[in-house]
């Protein structure tokens, strides 16, 4: 699992499910990270979002980070896995 995704052509797995383009069904994406202010105006709390642009057709898939503690609170579950192509 990875802590931070890189903006390179890659395959992305979220909680062990391969990200597939909704339009052309390919699995190669270039990732982009976006930041937005959660509280406007506020104390500057930022939310991180991801956009995956399909390397074949250009369709964009947006998603957040579902990483978090396990149900029992003992372990931390990293949701992302990235395979650079």
Secondary structure, DSSP 8 states (H G I E B T S, - for coil): --SS--SSEEEEEETTEE---TTT----EEEEEEEEESSSSSS--EEEEEEEEETTT--EEEE----EE-TTSSSEE--EEEEE-
